[in-house]
Amino acid sequence: MGALDGKVAVVTGGTRGLGLAIAQAFSAEGAAVVVASRSQQAVDAAVAQLQAARGRAAGRQVDVGDLTQVEALAACAKDQFGGLDVWVNNAGVAGPYGPTLDFTPDVFYQVVQTNVVGVYNGSRTAMRIFQAQHHGKLINVLGHGYKGPVPWQNAYSASKAWGRSFTMALAAETKASGVEVFAFNPGMVLTDLLTDVEVIGGSEGRLRRFPAVVRMWAKPPELPARKAVWIASTATDGRTGLLINLFSPWQMLAGALGEGWRSLTGHPAPPDLVRVRTVPPASR
Ligand SMILES: NC(=O)c1ccc[n+]([C@@H]2O[C@H](COP(=O)([O-])OP(=O)(O)OC[C@H]3O[C@@H](n4cnc5c(N)ncnc54)[C@H](OP(=O)(O)O)[C@@H]3O)[C@@H](O)[C@H]2O)c1
């Protein structure tokens, strides 16, 4: 018997990276899963992958920044699988690394539209359904910066700090309703978002140590996906308002010791996982 048998889950951004790993883990635990992203091709590929592993899966092309599309996603889950029990607001974009004032406004707005407006749209849509049926679990994915400001990553980090505050307020407001709301920081995860980095021209030097940081602390998406199964399961019944953080000091220490040992013993560094692309600063 799976931990999520009979449940229906929506995972935004479920076509690759952490979202796909969460969709696969949910599916392996018995949930029917509906994935969404902006690319129909990516949605079709993810659904085919889930179905090939004998999962019950569907998908929909959705931009989470558009409330109408997000509501259609919820309707799709109910039509296809007869209900909605879990909603993961996972879709996110990082934006480039660099000084805030050098961001092209459209790029800044895209981060806000996805990471802020998208989380609001998903939370609003899922919570209205959950409250009407008196059950359901909402999981909002946080990220670097959720605890406070991160210079040179201001769009992303501020959006994640907003995500934390928004999620905790929502959990407090809905405490007595039988619905559960969680914030989940997966730590550094080996996905496109982490390894395919854009940097605004002039800030390249600030990313000098980034490949070593990724080597030390990034983990495969299957690890946080397993934690997401736990959050979505009955193990968290009655525990609304939890913030689950997988980036612990112990993991940081273990990663740093591993990297230190490698350089002490003269072992060559593994091939670089990080690709950095330079984009021009916005004209002033
Ligand atoms: N990787 C890390 O180290 C890390 C660390 C902490 C937190 N996180 C968080 O984990 C979540 C997933 O990130 P990831 O690393 O898996 O990133 P990723 O590999 O880049 O995947 C992002 C997913 O979101 C979708 N997406 C992006 N914008 C969207 C939009 N407007 N509407 C709908 N779907 C959209 C993408 O598909 P399309 O491009 O096809 O739309 C893709 O499926 C994000 O919230 C991120 O902030 C990641």
The ligand as an SDF file (V2000), in Angstrom:
LIG
                    3D

 48 52  0  0  0  0  0  0  0  0999 V2000
   17.1000   23.7510   -7.7850 N   0  0  0  0  0  0  0  0  0  0  0  0
   17.3380   24.2340   -6.5900 C   0  0  0  0  0  0  0  0  0  0  0  0
   18.4750   24.2380   -6.0990 O   0  0  0  0  0  0  0  0  0  0  0  0
   16.2040   24.7910   -5.7570 C   0  0  0  0  0  0  0  0  0  0  0  0
   16.4950   25.1490   -4.4300 C   0  0  0  0  0  0  0  0  0  0  0  0
   15.4690   25.6420   -3.6360 C   0  0  0  0  0  0  0  0  0  0  0  0
   14.2090   25.7910   -4.1430 C   0  0  0  0  0  0  0  0  0  0  0  0
   13.9630   25.4580   -5.4420 N   0  0  0  0  0  0  0  0  0  0  0  0
   12.5940   25.6710   -5.9380 C   0  0  0  0  0  0  0  0  0  0  0  0
   12.0780   24.4610   -6.4580 O   0  0  0  0  0  0  0  0  0  0  0  0
   11.1060   24.7470   -7.4520 C   0  0  0  0  0  0  0  0  0  0  0  0
   11.4080   23.9410   -8.6890 C   0  0  0  0  0  0  0  0  0  0  0  0
   12.6540   24.3570   -9.1950 O   0  0  0  0  0  0  0  0  0  0  0  0
   13.6010   23.4450  -10.0880 P   0  0  0  0  0  0  0  0  0  0  0  0
   14.9420   23.5880   -9.5250 O   0  0  0  0  0  0  0  0  0  0  0  0
   13.0140   22.1100  -10.2930 O   0  0  0  0  0  0  0  0  0  0  0  0
   13.5430   24.3000  -11.4510 O   0  0  0  0  0  0  0  0  0  0  0  0
   13.5310   23.8410  -12.9780 P   0  0  0  0  0  0  0  0  0  0  0  0
   14.2500   22.5750  -13.1810 O   0  0  0  0  0  0  0  0  0  0  0  0
   13.9420   25.0470  -13.7430 O   0  0  0  0  0  0  0  0  0  0  0  0
   11.9600   23.5390  -13.2400 O   0  0  0  0  0  0  0  0  0  0  0  0
   11.0220   24.5700  -13.1370 C   0  0  0  0  0  0  0  0  0  0  0  0
    9.6620   24.0540  -13.5600 C   0  0  0  0  0  0  0  0  0  0  0  0
    8.7140   25.1250  -13.4400 O   0  0  0  0  0  0  0  0  0  0  0  0
    8.0520   25.3150  -14.7140 C   0  0  0  0  0  0  0  0  0  0  0  0
    7.6970   26.7200  -14.8230 N   0  0  0  0  0  0  0  0  0  0  0  0
    8.5050   27.8180  -14.8120 C   0  0  0  0  0  0  0  0  0  0  0  0
    7.7780   28.9340  -14.9390 N   0  0  0  0  0  0  0  0  0  0  0  0
    6.4760   28.5470  -15.0210 C   0  0  0  0  0  0  0  0  0  0  0  0
    5.2440   29.2430  -15.1550 C   0  0  0  0  0  0  0  0  0  0  0  0
    5.1810   30.5960  -15.2380 N   0  0  0  0  0  0  0  0  0  0  0  0
    4.1070   28.5320  -15.2170 N   0  0  0  0  0  0  0  0  0  0  0  0
    4.1270   27.1770  -15.1440 C   0  0  0  0  0  0  0  0  0  0  0  0
    5.2550   26.4520  -15.0190 N   0  0  0  0  0  0  0  0  0  0  0  0
    6.4110   27.1470  -14.9510 C   0  0  0  0  0  0  0  0  0  0  0  0
    9.0920   24.8310  -15.7310 C   0  0  0  0  0  0  0  0  0  0  0  0
    8.5050   24.4570  -16.9610 O   0  0  0  0  0  0  0  0  0  0  0  0
    8.3720   25.4420  -18.2310 P   0  0  0  0  0  0  0  0  0  0  0  0
    9.6520   26.1760  -18.3600 O   0  0  0  0  0  0  0  0  0  0  0  0
    8.0760   24.5060  -19.3580 O   0  0  0  0  0  0  0  0  0  0  0  0
    7.2050   26.3230  -17.9250 O   0  0  0  0  0  0  0  0  0  0  0  0
    9.6220   23.6080  -15.0130 C   0  0  0  0  0  0  0  0  0  0  0  0
    8.7270   22.5240  -15.1410 O   0  0  0  0  0  0  0  0  0  0  0  0
   11.1540   26.2690   -7.6760 C   0  0  0  0  0  0  0  0  0  0  0  0
   10.1130   26.8900   -6.9590 O   0  0  0  0  0  0  0  0  0  0  0  0
   12.4950   26.6550   -7.0890 C   0  0  0  0  0  0  0  0  0  0  0  0
   12.5270   27.9960   -6.6540 O   0  0  0  0  0  0  0  0  0  0  0  0
   14.9130   24.9480   -6.2590 C   0  0  0  0  0  0  0  0  0  0  0  0
  1  2  1  0
  2  3  2  0
  2  4  1  0
  4  5  1  0
  4 48  2  0
  5  6  2  0
  6  7  1  0
  7  8  2  0
  8  9  1  0
  8 48  1  0
  9 10  1  0
  9 46  1  0
 10 11  1  0
 11 12  1  0
 11 44  1  0
 12 13  1  0
 13 14  1  0
 14 15  2  0
 14 16  1  0
 14 17  1  0
 17 18  1  0
 18 19  2  0
 18 20  1  0
 18 21  1  0
 21 22  1  0
 22 23  1  0
 23 24  1  0
 23 42  1  0
 24 25  1  0
 25 26  1  0
 25 36  1  0
 26 27  1  0
 26 35  1  0
 27 28  2  0
 28 29  1  0
 29 30  1  0
 29 35  2  0
 30 31  1  0
 30 32  2  0
 32 33  1  0
 33 34  2  0
 34 35  1  0
 36 37  1  0
 36 42  1  0
 37 38  1  0
 38 39  2  0
 38 40  1  0
 38 41  1  0
 42 43  1  0
 44 45  1  0
 44 46  1  0
 46 47  1  0
M  CHG  2   8   1  16  -1
M  END
$$$$
